[in-house]
Amino acid sequence: MFSILQTSYTKLLEEANLSYKKTHKENSAKDEVKVEAKKKEIKDLIDKEREQIESGEVMYWMQDESHQLWGDICGYVWSKKGERTSIKMSNYRTSQTWYGAVNIYTGEFILDRAKKADTKYTIDFINWLIYRYKEARHVIIWDGASYHHSEGLRTYLEKLNGGLPESEWKVR
């Protein structure tokens, strides 16, 4: 069996400018052309409504959901040699979903708990946002999650905006 001291391979990795790290996911279906077109569309909208954004009449939000899994707490830690570091939990698959949004003009960050991420909880989040900022109209910039463009959400927004011209919609 081949054996090498920990310090030896660590030194070799450092000299090769390599480090030990956790990998991250990357969306292989990402279409850069579509991404750039969407960025331009958003920038044009913001430029068009700059005065209303600055006055607070219109609020632009970047919104997303996050799923905090209890098991994610287990990972790499520093601890004494020869001692196991344990974290007690009843179910490592237990999770908490969070809906969050950042106001692109003020930088304000808002956060709300949800049981899960779906059309119902997306609508609940929008209602909460409207309740917090009653006088403003809201533009929500979100990712391509199916519940962000579901039939249920479209129906809700049609009722909410009640046939008004797009420039007067409460949420878009």
Chimera marker file (.cmm) of the C-alpha trace (Angstrom):
<marker_set name="trace">
<marker id="1" x="0.000" y="0.000" z="0.000" r="1" g="1" b="0" radius="0.5"/>
<marker id="2" x="1.272" y="3.440" z="-0.930" r="1" g="1" b="0" radius="0.5"/>
<marker id="3" x="1.527" y="5.818" z="2.009" r="1" g="1" b="0" radius="0.5"/>
<marker id="4" x="2.254" y="9.515" z="2.133" r="1" g="1" b="0" radius="0.5"/>
<marker id="5" x="2.358" y="11.847" z="5.098" r="1" g="1" b="0" radius="0.5"/>
<marker id="6" x="-0.485" y="14.355" z="5.469" r="1" g="1" b="0" radius="0.5"/>
<marker id="7" x="1.974" y="17.251" z="5.470" r="1" g="1" b="0" radius="0.5"/>
<marker id="8" x="3.665" y="15.974" z="2.307" r="1" g="1" b="0" radius="0.5"/>
<marker id="9" x="0.569" y="15.854" z="0.139" r="1" g="1" b="0" radius="0.5"/>
<marker id="10" x="-0.739" y="19.092" z="1.632" r="1" g="1" b="0" radius="0.5"/>
<marker id="11" x="2.511" y="20.749" z="0.636" r="1" g="1" b="0" radius="0.5"/>
<marker id="12" x="2.324" y="19.243" z="-2.871" r="1" g="1" b="0" radius="0.5"/>
<marker id="13" x="-1.261" y="20.483" z="-3.301" r="1" g="1" b="0" radius="0.5"/>
<marker id="14" x="-0.306" y="23.958" z="-2.124" r="1" g="1" b="0" radius="0.5"/>
<marker id="15" x="2.635" y="24.083" z="-4.540" r="1" g="1" b="0" radius="0.5"/>
<marker id="16" x="0.276" y="23.055" z="-7.354" r="1" g="1" b="0" radius="0.5"/>
<marker id="17" x="-2.096" y="25.857" z="-6.261" r="1" g="1" b="0" radius="0.5"/>
<marker id="18" x="-4.823" y="23.333" z="-5.394" r="1" g="1" b="0" radius="0.5"/>
<marker id="19" x="-7.057" y="23.230" z="-2.338" r="1" g="1" b="0" radius="0.5"/>
<marker id="20" x="-9.607" y="20.867" z="-0.858" r="1" g="1" b="0" radius="0.5"/>
<marker id="21" x="-13.117" y="22.291" z="-1.166" r="1" g="1" b="0" radius="0.5"/>
<marker id="22" x="-16.722" y="21.364" z="-1.577" r="1" g="1" b="0" radius="0.5"/>
<marker id="23" x="-18.095" y="21.361" z="-5.130" r="1" g="1" b="0" radius="0.5"/>
<marker id="24" x="-21.108" y="23.420" z="-6.155" r="1" g="1" b="0" radius="0.5"/>
<marker id="25" x="-23.888" y="22.821" z="-8.657" r="1" g="1" b="0" radius="0.5"/>
<marker id="26" x="-23.962" y="24.587" z="-11.998" r="1" g="1" b="0" radius="0.5"/>
<marker id="27" x="-26.984" y="24.714" z="-14.269" r="1" g="1" b="0" radius="0.5"/>
<marker id="28" x="-25.991" y="22.947" z="-17.485" r="1" g="1" b="0" radius="0.5"/>
<marker id="29" x="-29.158" y="24.202" z="-19.221" r="1" g="1" b="0" radius="0.5"/>
<marker id="30" x="-28.279" y="27.882" z="-18.715" r="1" g="1" b="0" radius="0.5"/>
<marker id="31" x="-28.656" y="29.813" z="-21.983" r="1" g="1" b="0" radius="0.5"/>
<marker id="32" x="-26.367" y="32.866" z="-21.956" r="1" g="1" b="0" radius="0.5"/>
<marker id="33" x="-28.230" y="34.521" z="-24.860" r="1" g="1" b="0" radius="0.5"/>
<marker id="34" x="-31.543" y="34.333" z="-22.972" r="1" g="1" b="0" radius="0.5"/>
<marker id="35" x="-29.868" y="35.515" z="-19.763" r="1" g="1" b="0" radius="0.5"/>
<marker id="36" x="-28.405" y="38.577" z="-21.502" r="1" g="1" b="0" radius="0.5"/>
<marker id="37" x="-31.769" y="39.362" z="-23.162" r="1" g="1" b="0" radius="0.5"/>
<marker id="38" x="-33.540" y="39.160" z="-19.773" r="1" g="1" b="0" radius="0.5"/>
<marker id="39" x="-30.896" y="41.402" z="-18.159" r="1" g="1" b="0" radius="0.5"/>
<marker id="40" x="-31.447" y="44.004" z="-20.896" r="1" g="1" b="0" radius="0.5"/>
<marker id="41" x="-35.232" y="43.790" z="-20.471" r="1" g="1" b="0" radius="0.5"/>
<marker id="42" x="-34.924" y="44.365" z="-16.709" r="1" g="1" b="0" radius="0.5"/>
<marker id="43" x="-32.426" y="47.220" z="-17.147" r="1" g="1" b="0" radius="0.5"/>
<marker id="44" x="-34.709" y="48.923" z="-19.680" r="1" g="1" b="0" radius="0.5"/>
<marker id="45" x="-37.689" y="48.637" z="-17.293" r="1" g="1" b="0" radius="0.5"/>
<marker id="46" x="-35.661" y="50.082" z="-14.424" r="1" g="1" b="0" radius="0.5"/>
<marker id="47" x="-34.412" y="52.961" z="-16.580" r="1" g="1" b="0" radius="0.5"/>
<marker id="48" x="-37.985" y="53.690" z="-17.708" r="1" g="1" b="0" radius="0.5"/>
<marker id="49" x="-39.298" y="53.794" z="-14.117" r="1" g="1" b="0" radius="0.5"/>
<marker id="50" x="-36.292" y="55.321" z="-12.366" r="1" g="1" b="0" radius="0.5"/>
<marker id="51" x="-38.223" y="58.324" z="-10.975" r="1" g="1" b="0" radius="0.5"/>
<marker id="52" x="-40.999" y="56.134" z="-9.538" r="1" g="1" b="0" radius="0.5"/>
<marker id="53" x="-38.381" y="53.785" z="-8.038" r="1" g="1" b="0" radius="0.5"/>
<marker id="54" x="-36.509" y="56.671" z="-6.402" r="1" g="1" b="0" radius="0.5"/>
<marker id="55" x="-39.760" y="58.086" z="-4.976" r="1" g="1" b="0" radius="0.5"/>
<marker id="56" x="-40.805" y="54.678" z="-3.571" r="1" g="1" b="0" radius="0.5"/>
<marker id="57" x="-43.914" y="54.578" z="-5.749" r="1" g="1" b="0" radius="0.5"/>
<marker id="58" x="-42.564" y="51.439" z="-7.453" r="1" g="1" b="0" radius="0.5"/>
<marker id="59" x="-40.407" y="48.884" z="-5.635" r="1" g="1" b="0" radius="0.5"/>
<marker id="60" x="-38.255" y="46.415" z="-7.550" r="1" g="1" b="0" radius="0.5"/>
<marker id="61" x="-37.485" y="43.201" z="-5.671" r="1" g="1" b="0" radius="0.5"/>
<marker id="62" x="-35.090" y="40.360" z="-6.452" r="1" g="1" b="0" radius="0.5"/>
<marker id="63" x="-36.818" y="37.391" z="-4.827" r="1" g="1" b="0" radius="0.5"/>
<marker id="64" x="-35.812" y="33.796" z="-4.174" r="1" g="1" b="0" radius="0.5"/>
<marker id="65" x="-36.473" y="30.900" z="-1.850" r="1" g="1" b="0" radius="0.5"/>
<marker id="66" x="-34.000" y="28.947" z="0.230" r="1" g="1" b="0" radius="0.5"/>
<marker id="67" x="-34.372" y="25.539" z="1.819" r="1" g="1" b="0" radius="0.5"/>
<marker id="68" x="-32.400" y="25.114" z="5.022" r="1" g="1" b="0" radius="0.5"/>
<marker id="69" x="-31.844" y="21.410" z="5.674" r="1" g="1" b="0" radius="0.5"/>
<marker id="70" x="-30.920" y="20.424" z="9.216" r="1" g="1" b="0" radius="0.5"/>
<marker id="71" x="-28.429" y="17.879" z="7.845" r="1" g="1" b="0" radius="0.5"/>
<marker id="72" x="-26.501" y="20.670" z="6.107" r="1" g="1" b="0" radius="0.5"/>
<marker id="73" x="-25.028" y="21.609" z="9.479" r="1" g="1" b="0" radius="0.5"/>
<marker id="74" x="-22.878" y="18.477" z="9.284" r="1" g="1" b="0" radius="0.5"/>
<marker id="75" x="-19.752" y="19.063" z="7.279" r="1" g="1" b="0" radius="0.5"/>
<marker id="76" x="-16.103" y="19.819" z="7.807" r="1" g="1" b="0" radius="0.5"/>
<marker id="77" x="-15.115" y="21.243" z="11.212" r="1" g="1" b="0" radius="0.5"/>
<marker id="78" x="-11.950" y="21.719" z="13.209" r="1" g="1" b="0" radius="0.5"/>
<marker id="79" x="-11.790" y="19.517" z="16.279" r="1" g="1" b="0" radius="0.5"/>
<marker id="80" x="-9.283" y="17.842" z="18.548" r="1" g="1" b="0" radius="0.5"/>
<marker id="81" x="-7.464" y="14.870" z="17.095" r="1" g="1" b="0" radius="0.5"/>
<marker id="82" x="-8.922" y="11.554" z="18.128" r="1" g="1" b="0" radius="0.5"/>
<marker id="83" x="-12.286" y="13.084" z="19.130" r="1" g="1" b="0" radius="0.5"/>
<marker id="84" x="-15.452" y="12.776" z="17.094" r="1" g="1" b="0" radius="0.5"/>
<marker id="85" x="-17.567" y="15.904" z="16.742" r="1" g="1" b="0" radius="0.5"/>
<marker id="86" x="-21.280" y="15.054" z="16.819" r="1" g="1" b="0" radius="0.5"/>
<marker id="87" x="-24.365" y="17.172" z="16.392" r="1" g="1" b="0" radius="0.5"/>
<marker id="88" x="-27.574" y="15.649" z="17.724" r="1" g="1" b="0" radius="0.5"/>
<marker id="89" x="-30.662" y="15.931" z="15.568" r="1" g="1" b="0" radius="0.5"/>
<marker id="90" x="-33.810" y="13.864" z="15.327" r="1" g="1" b="0" radius="0.5"/>
<marker id="91" x="-34.142" y="14.018" z="11.530" r="1" g="1" b="0" radius="0.5"/>
<marker id="92" x="-31.401" y="15.357" z="9.272" r="1" g="1" b="0" radius="0.5"/>
<marker id="93" x="-33.945" y="15.763" z="6.437" r="1" g="1" b="0" radius="0.5"/>
<marker id="94" x="-36.055" y="18.254" z="8.388" r="1" g="1" b="0" radius="0.5"/>
<marker id="95" x="-36.049" y="21.575" z="6.594" r="1" g="1" b="0" radius="0.5"/>
<marker id="96" x="-37.219" y="25.167" z="6.770" r="1" g="1" b="0" radius="0.5"/>
<marker id="97" x="-38.111" y="27.128" z="3.645" r="1" g="1" b="0" radius="0.5"/>
<marker id="98" x="-37.506" y="30.855" z="3.520" r="1" g="1" b="0" radius="0.5"/>
<marker id="99" x="-38.829" y="33.419" z="1.055" r="1" g="1" b="0" radius="0.5"/>
<marker id="100" x="-36.542" y="36.419" z="0.789" r="1" g="1" b="0" radius="0.5"/>
<marker id="101" x="-36.287" y="39.525" z="-1.341" r="1" g="1" b="0" radius="0.5"/>
<marker id="102" x="-33.870" y="42.421" z="-1.767" r="1" g="1" b="0" radius="0.5"/>
<marker id="103" x="-35.084" y="45.865" z="-2.807" r="1" g="1" b="0" radius="0.5"/>
<marker id="104" x="-32.746" y="46.732" z="-5.682" r="1" g="1" b="0" radius="0.5"/>
<marker id="105" x="-32.875" y="50.464" z="-4.920" r="1" g="1" b="0" radius="0.5"/>
<marker id="106" x="-32.605" y="50.605" z="-1.110" r="1" g="1" b="0" radius="0.5"/>
<marker id="107" x="-30.839" y="47.289" z="-0.490" r="1" g="1" b="0" radius="0.5"/>
<marker id="108" x="-33.456" y="46.395" z="2.125" r="1" g="1" b="0" radius="0.5"/>
<marker id="109" x="-33.682" y="42.647" z="2.710" r="1" g="1" b="0" radius="0.5"/>
<marker id="110" x="-36.915" y="41.009" z="3.849" r="1" g="1" b="0" radius="0.5"/>
<marker id="111" x="-37.385" y="37.406" z="4.901" r="1" g="1" b="0" radius="0.5"/>
<marker id="112" x="-40.433" y="35.264" z="5.652" r="1" g="1" b="0" radius="0.5"/>
<marker id="113" x="-40.855" y="31.622" z="6.681" r="1" g="1" b="0" radius="0.5"/>
<marker id="114" x="-42.899" y="29.170" z="4.651" r="1" g="1" b="0" radius="0.5"/>
<marker id="115" x="-43.720" y="25.480" z="4.908" r="1" g="1" b="0" radius="0.5"/>
<marker id="116" x="-42.478" y="24.943" z="1.362" r="1" g="1" b="0" radius="0.5"/>
<marker id="117" x="-41.935" y="26.734" z="-1.935" r="1" g="1" b="0" radius="0.5"/>
<marker id="118" x="-44.931" y="26.500" z="-4.249" r="1" g="1" b="0" radius="0.5"/>
<marker id="119" x="-47.653" y="28.651" z="-5.805" r="1" g="1" b="0" radius="0.5"/>
<marker id="120" x="-49.635" y="28.970" z="-2.552" r="1" g="1" b="0" radius="0.5"/>
<marker id="121" x="-46.650" y="30.170" z="-0.515" r="1" g="1" b="0" radius="0.5"/>
<marker id="122" x="-45.482" y="32.432" z="-3.340" r="1" g="1" b="0" radius="0.5"/>
<marker id="123" x="-48.902" y="34.116" z="-3.265" r="1" g="1" b="0" radius="0.5"/>
<marker id="124" x="-48.703" y="34.330" z="0.550" r="1" g="1" b="0" radius="0.5"/>
<marker id="125" x="-45.321" y="36.059" z="0.210" r="1" g="1" b="0" radius="0.5"/>
<marker id="126" x="-46.688" y="38.539" z="-2.346" r="1" g="1" b="0" radius="0.5"/>
<marker id="127" x="-49.643" y="39.310" z="-0.051" r="1" g="1" b="0" radius="0.5"/>
<marker id="128" x="-47.234" y="39.860" z="2.852" r="1" g="1" b="0" radius="0.5"/>
<marker id="129" x="-45.127" y="42.175" z="0.663" r="1" g="1" b="0" radius="0.5"/>
<marker id="130" x="-48.221" y="44.171" z="-0.359" r="1" g="1" b="0" radius="0.5"/>
<marker id="131" x="-49.317" y="44.384" z="3.296" r="1" g="1" b="0" radius="0.5"/>
<marker id="132" x="-45.899" y="45.733" z="4.341" r="1" g="1" b="0" radius="0.5"/>
<marker id="133" x="-45.776" y="48.316" z="1.536" r="1" g="1" b="0" radius="0.5"/>
<marker id="134" x="-49.422" y="49.162" z="0.871" r="1" g="1" b="0" radius="0.5"/>
<marker id="135" x="-48.842" y="52.346" z="-1.115" r="1" g="1" b="0" radius="0.5"/>
<marker id="136" x="-46.243" y="50.971" z="-3.529" r="1" g="1" b="0" radius="0.5"/>
<marker id="137" x="-46.510" y="49.009" z="-6.728" r="1" g="1" b="0" radius="0.5"/>
<marker id="138" x="-44.159" y="46.028" z="-6.881" r="1" g="1" b="0" radius="0.5"/>
<marker id="139" x="-42.044" y="44.473" z="-9.614" r="1" g="1" b="0" radius="0.5"/>
<marker id="140" x="-40.708" y="41.069" z="-8.622" r="1" g="1" b="0" radius="0.5"/>
<marker id="141" x="-37.678" y="39.648" z="-10.397" r="1" g="1" b="0" radius="0.5"/>
<marker id="142" x="-37.478" y="35.919" z="-9.870" r="1" g="1" b="0" radius="0.5"/>
<marker id="143" x="-35.862" y="32.810" z="-11.241" r="1" g="1" b="0" radius="0.5"/>
<marker id="144" x="-37.510" y="30.251" z="-13.481" r="1" g="1" b="0" radius="0.5"/>
<marker id="145" x="-39.115" y="28.105" z="-10.770" r="1" g="1" b="0" radius="0.5"/>
<marker id="146" x="-42.346" y="26.588" z="-12.106" r="1" g="1" b="0" radius="0.5"/>
<marker id="147" x="-44.501" y="28.129" z="-9.366" r="1" g="1" b="0" radius="0.5"/>
<marker id="148" x="-43.303" y="31.625" z="-10.389" r="1" g="1" b="0" radius="0.5"/>
<marker id="149" x="-45.170" y="31.285" z="-13.672" r="1" g="1" b="0" radius="0.5"/>
<marker id="150" x="-47.858" y="28.749" z="-12.753" r="1" g="1" b="0" radius="0.5"/>
<marker id="151" x="-51.461" y="29.048" z="-13.861" r="1" g="1" b="0" radius="0.5"/>
<marker id="152" x="-52.477" y="29.621" z="-10.229" r="1" g="1" b="0" radius="0.5"/>
<marker id="153" x="-50.090" y="32.553" z="-9.863" r="1" g="1" b="0" radius="0.5"/>
<marker id="154" x="-51.165" y="34.052" z="-13.204" r="1" g="1" b="0" radius="0.5"/>
<marker id="155" x="-54.835" y="33.810" z="-12.131" r="1" g="1" b="0" radius="0.5"/>
<marker id="156" x="-54.012" y="35.461" z="-8.779" r="1" g="1" b="0" radius="0.5"/>
<marker id="157" x="-52.140" y="38.327" z="-10.476" r="1" g="1" b="0" radius="0.5"/>
<marker id="158" x="-54.963" y="38.868" z="-12.997" r="1" g="1" b="0" radius="0.5"/>
<marker id="159" x="-57.459" y="39.203" z="-10.113" r="1" g="1" b="0" radius="0.5"/>
<marker id="160" x="-55.093" y="41.395" z="-8.091" r="1" g="1" b="0" radius="0.5"/>
<marker id="161" x="-54.424" y="43.770" z="-10.973" r="1" g="1" b="0" radius="0.5"/>
<marker id="162" x="-58.093" y="43.775" z="-12.001" r="1" g="1" b="0" radius="0.5"/>
<marker id="163" x="-57.856" y="44.802" z="-15.647" r="1" g="1" b="0" radius="0.5"/>
<marker id="164" x="-55.697" y="47.859" z="-14.937" r="1" g="1" b="0" radius="0.5"/>
<marker id="165" x="-53.152" y="48.983" z="-17.525" r="1" g="1" b="0" radius="0.5"/>
<marker id="166" x="-49.732" y="47.395" z="-16.900" r="1" g="1" b="0" radius="0.5"/>
<marker id="167" x="-48.297" y="50.725" z="-15.702" r="1" g="1" b="0" radius="0.5"/>
<marker id="168" x="-50.776" y="50.635" z="-12.773" r="1" g="1" b="0" radius="0.5"/>
<marker id="169" x="-50.509" y="46.966" z="-11.771" r="1" g="1" b="0" radius="0.5"/>
<marker id="170" x="-50.074" y="46.393" z="-8.046" r="1" g="1" b="0" radius="0.5"/>
<marker id="171" x="-47.655" y="43.504" z="-8.722" r="1" g="1" b="0" radius="0.5"/>
<marker id="172" x="-45.919" y="42.401" z="-11.908" r="1" g="1" b="0" radius="0.5"/>
<link id1="1" id2="2" r="1" g="1" b="0" radius="0.2"/>
<link id1="2" id2="3" r="1" g="1" b="0" radius="0.2"/>
<link id1="3" id2="4" r="1" g="1" b="0" radius="0.2"/>
<link id1="4" id2="5" r="1" g="1" b="0" radius="0.2"/>
<link id1="5" id2="6" r="1" g="1" b="0" radius="0.2"/>
<link id1="6" id2="7" r="1" g="1" b="0" radius="0.2"/>
<link id1="7" id2="8" r="1" g="1" b="0" radius="0.2"/>
<link id1="8" id2="9" r="1" g="1" b="0" radius="0.2"/>
<link id1="9" id2="10" r="1" g="1" b="0" radius="0.2"/>
<link id1="10" id2="11" r="1" g="1" b="0" radius="0.2"/>
<link id1="11" id2="12" r="1" g="1" b="0" radius="0.2"/>
<link id1="12" id2="13" r="1" g="1" b="0" radius="0.2"/>
<link id1="13" id2="14" r="1" g="1" b="0" radius="0.2"/>
<link id1="14" id2="15" r="1" g="1" b="0" radius="0.2"/>
<link id1="15" id2="16" r="1" g="1" b="0" radius="0.2"/>
<link id1="16" id2="17" r="1" g="1" b="0" radius="0.2"/>
<link id1="17" id2="18" r="1" g="1" b="0" radius="0.2"/>
<link id1="18" id2="19" r="1" g="1" b="0" radius="0.2"/>
<link id1="19" id2="20" r="1" g="1" b="0" radius="0.2"/>
<link id1="20" id2="21" r="1" g="1" b="0" radius="0.2"/>
<link id1="21" id2="22" r="1" g="1" b="0" radius="0.2"/>
<link id1="22" id2="23" r="1" g="1" b="0" radius="0.2"/>
<link id1="23" id2="24" r="1" g="1" b="0" radius="0.2"/>
<link id1="24" id2="25" r="1" g="1" b="0" radius="0.2"/>
<link id1="25" id2="26" r="1" g="1" b="0" radius="0.2"/>
<link id1="26" id2="27" r="1" g="1" b="0" radius="0.2"/>
<link id1="27" id2="28" r="1" g="1" b="0" radius="0.2"/>
<link id1="28" id2="29" r="1" g="1" b="0" radius="0.2"/>
<link id1="29" id2="30" r="1" g="1" b="0" radius="0.2"/>
<link id1="30" id2="31" r="1" g="1" b="0" radius="0.2"/>
<link id1="31" id2="32" r="1" g="1" b="0" radius="0.2"/>
<link id1="32" id2="33" r="1" g="1" b="0" radius="0.2"/>
<link id1="33" id2="34" r="1" g="1" b="0" radius="0.2"/>
<link id1="34" id2="35" r="1" g="1" b="0" radius="0.2"/>
<link id1="35" id2="36" r="1" g="1" b="0" radius="0.2"/>
<link id1="36" id2="37" r="1" g="1" b="0" radius="0.2"/>
<link id1="37" id2="38" r="1" g="1" b="0" radius="0.2"/>
<link id1="38" id2="39" r="1" g="1" b="0" radius="0.2"/>
<link id1="39" id2="40" r="1" g="1" b="0" radius="0.2"/>
<link id1="40" id2="41" r="1" g="1" b="0" radius="0.2"/>
<link id1="41" id2="42" r="1" g="1" b="0" radius="0.2"/>
<link id1="42" id2="43" r="1" g="1" b="0" radius="0.2"/>
<link id1="43" id2="44" r="1" g="1" b="0" radius="0.2"/>
<link id1="44" id2="45" r="1" g="1" b="0" radius="0.2"/>
<link id1="45" id2="46" r="1" g="1" b="0" radius="0.2"/>
<link id1="46" id2="47" r="1" g="1" b="0" radius="0.2"/>
<link id1="47" id2="48" r="1" g="1" b="0" radius="0.2"/>
<link id1="48" id2="49" r="1" g="1" b="0" radius="0.2"/>
<link id1="49" id2="50" r="1" g="1" b="0" radius="0.2"/>
<link id1="50" id2="51" r="1" g="1" b="0" radius="0.2"/>
<link id1="51" id2="52" r="1" g="1" b="0" radius="0.2"/>
<link id1="52" id2="53" r="1" g="1" b="0" radius="0.2"/>
<link id1="53" id2="54" r="1" g="1" b="0" radius="0.2"/>
<link id1="54" id2="55" r="1" g="1" b="0" radius="0.2"/>
<link id1="55" id2="56" r="1" g="1" b="0" radius="0.2"/>
<link id1="56" id2="57" r="1" g="1" b="0" radius="0.2"/>
<link id1="57" id2="58" r="1" g="1" b="0" radius="0.2"/>
<link id1="58" id2="59" r="1" g="1" b="0" radius="0.2"/>
<link id1="59" id2="60" r="1" g="1" b="0" radius="0.2"/>
<link id1="60" id2="61" r="1" g="1" b="0" radius="0.2"/>
<link id1="61" id2="62" r="1" g="1" b="0" radius="0.2"/>
<link id1="62" id2="63" r="1" g="1" b="0" radius="0.2"/>
<link id1="63" id2="64" r="1" g="1" b="0" radius="0.2"/>
<link id1="64" id2="65" r="1" g="1" b="0" radius="0.2"/>
<link id1="65" id2="66" r="1" g="1" b="0" radius="0.2"/>
<link id1="66" id2="67" r="1" g="1" b="0" radius="0.2"/>
<link id1="67" id2="68" r="1" g="1" b="0" radius="0.2"/>
<link id1="68" id2="69" r="1" g="1" b="0" radius="0.2"/>
<link id1="69" id2="70" r="1" g="1" b="0" radius="0.2"/>
<link id1="70" id2="71" r="1" g="1" b="0" radius="0.2"/>
<link id1="71" id2="72" r="1" g="1" b="0" radius="0.2"/>
<link id1="72" id2="73" r="1" g="1" b="0" radius="0.2"/>
<link id1="73" id2="74" r="1" g="1" b="0" radius="0.2"/>
<link id1="74" id2="75" r="1" g="1" b="0" radius="0.2"/>
<link id1="75" id2="76" r="1" g="1" b="0" radius="0.2"/>
<link id1="76" id2="77" r="1" g="1" b="0" radius="0.2"/>
<link id1="77" id2="78" r="1" g="1" b="0" radius="0.2"/>
<link id1="78" id2="79" r="1" g="1" b="0" radius="0.2"/>
<link id1="79" id2="80" r="1" g="1" b="0" radius="0.2"/>
<link id1="80" id2="81" r="1" g="1" b="0" radius="0.2"/>
<link id1="81" id2="82" r="1" g="1" b="0" radius="0.2"/>
<link id1="82" id2="83" r="1" g="1" b="0" radius="0.2"/>
<link id1="83" id2="84" r="1" g="1" b="0" radius="0.2"/>
<link id1="84" id2="85" r="1" g="1" b="0" radius="0.2"/>
<link id1="85" id2="86" r="1" g="1" b="0" radius="0.2"/>
<link id1="86" id2="87" r="1" g="1" b="0" radius="0.2"/>
<link id1="87" id2="88" r="1" g="1" b="0" radius="0.2"/>
<link id1="88" id2="89" r="1" g="1" b="0" radius="0.2"/>
<link id1="89" id2="90" r="1" g="1" b="0" radius="0.2"/>
<link id1="90" id2="91" r="1" g="1" b="0" radius="0.2"/>
<link id1="91" id2="92" r="1" g="1" b="0" radius="0.2"/>
<link id1="92" id2="93" r="1" g="1" b="0" radius="0.2"/>
<link id1="93" id2="94" r="1" g="1" b="0" radius="0.2"/>
<link id1="94" id2="95" r="1" g="1" b="0" radius="0.2"/>
<link id1="95" id2="96" r="1" g="1" b="0" radius="0.2"/>
<link id1="96" id2="97" r="1" g="1" b="0" radius="0.2"/>
<link id1="97" id2="98" r="1" g="1" b="0" radius="0.2"/>
<link id1="98" id2="99" r="1" g="1" b="0" radius="0.2"/>
<link id1="99" id2="100" r="1" g="1" b="0" radius="0.2"/>
<link id1="100" id2="101" r="1" g="1" b="0" radius="0.2"/>
<link id1="101" id2="102" r="1" g="1" b="0" radius="0.2"/>
<link id1="102" id2="103" r="1" g="1" b="0" radius="0.2"/>
<link id1="103" id2="104" r="1" g="1" b="0" radius="0.2"/>
<link id1="104" id2="105" r="1" g="1" b="0" radius="0.2"/>
<link id1="105" id2="106" r="1" g="1" b="0" radius="0.2"/>
<link id1="106" id2="107" r="1" g="1" b="0" radius="0.2"/>
<link id1="107" id2="108" r="1" g="1" b="0" radius="0.2"/>
<link id1="108" id2="109" r="1" g="1" b="0" radius="0.2"/>
<link id1="109" id2="110" r="1" g="1" b="0" radius="0.2"/>
<link id1="110" id2="111" r="1" g="1" b="0" radius="0.2"/>
<link id1="111" id2="112" r="1" g="1" b="0" radius="0.2"/>
<link id1="112" id2="113" r="1" g="1" b="0" radius="0.2"/>
<link id1="113" id2="114" r="1" g="1" b="0" radius="0.2"/>
<link id1="114" id2="115" r="1" g="1" b="0" radius="0.2"/>
<link id1="115" id2="116" r="1" g="1" b="0" radius="0.2"/>
<link id1="116" id2="117" r="1" g="1" b="0" radius="0.2"/>
<link id1="117" id2="118" r="1" g="1" b="0" radius="0.2"/>
<link id1="118" id2="119" r="1" g="1" b="0" radius="0.2"/>
<link id1="119" id2="120" r="1" g="1" b="0" radius="0.2"/>
<link id1="120" id2="121" r="1" g="1" b="0" radius="0.2"/>
<link id1="121" id2="122" r="1" g="1" b="0" radius="0.2"/>
<link id1="122" id2="123" r="1" g="1" b="0" radius="0.2"/>
<link id1="123" id2="124" r="1" g="1" b="0" radius="0.2"/>
<link id1="124" id2="125" r="1" g="1" b="0" radius="0.2"/>
<link id1="125" id2="126" r="1" g="1" b="0" radius="0.2"/>
<link id1="126" id2="127" r="1" g="1" b="0" radius="0.2"/>
<link id1="127" id2="128" r="1" g="1" b="0" radius="0.2"/>
<link id1="128" id2="129" r="1" g="1" b="0" radius="0.2"/>
<link id1="129" id2="130" r="1" g="1" b="0" radius="0.2"/>
<link id1="130" id2="131" r="1" g="1" b="0" radius="0.2"/>
<link id1="131" id2="132" r="1" g="1" b="0" radius="0.2"/>
<link id1="132" id2="133" r="1" g="1" b="0" radius="0.2"/>
<link id1="133" id2="134" r="1" g="1" b="0" radius="0.2"/>
<link id1="134" id2="135" r="1" g="1" b="0" radius="0.2"/>
<link id1="135" id2="136" r="1" g="1" b="0" radius="0.2"/>
<link id1="136" id2="137" r="1" g="1" b="0" radius="0.2"/>
<link id1="137" id2="138" r="1" g="1" b="0" radius="0.2"/>
<link id1="138" id2="139" r="1" g="1" b="0" radius="0.2"/>
<link id1="139" id2="140" r="1" g="1" b="0" radius="0.2"/>
<link id1="140" id2="141" r="1" g="1" b="0" radius="0.2"/>
<link id1="141" id2="142" r="1" g="1" b="0" radius="0.2"/>
<link id1="142" id2="143" r="1" g="1" b="0" radius="0.2"/>
<link id1="143" id2="144" r="1" g="1" b="0" radius="0.2"/>
<link id1="144" id2="145" r="1" g="1" b="0" radius="0.2"/>
<link id1="145" id2="146" r="1" g="1" b="0" radius="0.2"/>
<link id1="146" id2="147" r="1" g="1" b="0" radius="0.2"/>
<link id1="147" id2="148" r="1" g="1" b="0" radius="0.2"/>
<link id1="148" id2="149" r="1" g="1" b="0" radius="0.2"/>
<link id1="149" id2="150" r="1" g="1" b="0" radius="0.2"/>
<link id1="150" id2="151" r="1" g="1" b="0" radius="0.2"/>
<link id1="151" id2="152" r="1" g="1" b="0" radius="0.2"/>
<link id1="152" id2="153" r="1" g="1" b="0" radius="0.2"/>
<link id1="153" id2="154" r="1" g="1" b="0" radius="0.2"/>
<link id1="154" id2="155" r="1" g="1" b="0" radius="0.2"/>
<link id1="155" id2="156" r="1" g="1" b="0" radius="0.2"/>
<link id1="156" id2="157" r="1" g="1" b="0" radius="0.2"/>
<link id1="157" id2="158" r="1" g="1" b="0" radius="0.2"/>
<link id1="158" id2="159" r="1" g="1" b="0" radius="0.2"/>
<link id1="159" id2="160" r="1" g="1" b="0" radius="0.2"/>
<link id1="160" id2="161" r="1" g="1" b="0" radius="0.2"/>
<link id1="161" id2="162" r="1" g="1" b="0" radius="0.2"/>
<link id1="162" id2="163" r="1" g="1" b="0" radius="0.2"/>
<link id1="163" id2="164" r="1" g="1" b="0" radius="0.2"/>
<link id1="164" id2="165" r="1" g="1" b="0" radius="0.2"/>
<link id1="165" id2="166" r="1" g="1" b="0" radius="0.2"/>
<link id1="166" id2="167" r="1" g="1" b="0" radius="0.2"/>
<link id1="167" id2="168" r="1" g="1" b="0" radius="0.2"/>
<link id1="168" id2="169" r="1" g="1" b="0" radius="0.2"/>
<link id1="169" id2="170" r="1" g="1" b="0" radius="0.2"/>
<link id1="170" id2="171" r="1" g="1" b="0" radius="0.2"/>
<link id1="171" id2="172" r="1" g="1" b="0" radius="0.2"/>
</marker_set>
